[in-house]
């Protein structure tokens, strides 16, 4: 690479999943969301939110004086995390177990870390499978591209 300076260094350890959290619609202290507002913000259905609460996946959701659910920014953050866990393919039972451990406090840090490490290994295995699948697709696409070009060469 003539004329270019290549600097090699040990790559810094970065958290590839560390994306900036989605901005909350309201500031802390004014964050009392109805279920329909949470539906609009998260894309989840009201049925799913109620189910999450019923199975213990959602921590205690506050209620208004009329009994309507009132979600907080913290609830929105938790739902965002649960969404990431869903994308990993983590079974719902494991997500509920994780939520229970969070409620139990610091004494469960090690168990939570083990659960997340196991899930991370599963995700890496799935990524490897998907990369292999992608290679097969690329090969087939190239095969068809070559087949189309073959008559042009004659």
CORFEN-V254575 format. One line per field, one symbol per residue. phi: phi as a letter, one per 30 degrees, with the letter a starting at -180 (. if undefined). psi: psi as a letter, one per 20 degrees, with the letter a starting at -180 (. if undefined). burial: # if it has 24 or more other ideal C-beta (glycine too) atoms within 12 Angstrom, else .. Layout:
phi=???
psi=???
burial=???
This chain:
phi=.dicccccbddddbddcdcddddddbdejccbcdddddeddcidddeddddedddjdcdecdbddcjddbdceddddddddddddeddiddeedddeddddeddjddceddddddddddddddddddddddddddddeddddeddddddedddd
psi=npjqppoprppqoqoijmqpqpqqhqqqhjmnprhhhhghhhiqqhggghggghijhprppqqrijjqqoqrhhgggghgghgghghijpqhhhgggggghghhahijgghgggghgghgggghghggghhggghgggggghghghhhhghhh.
burial=.......................#.......####.##..##.#....#..##...###.#.......#################..#.#...######.##.........#..##..#...................................
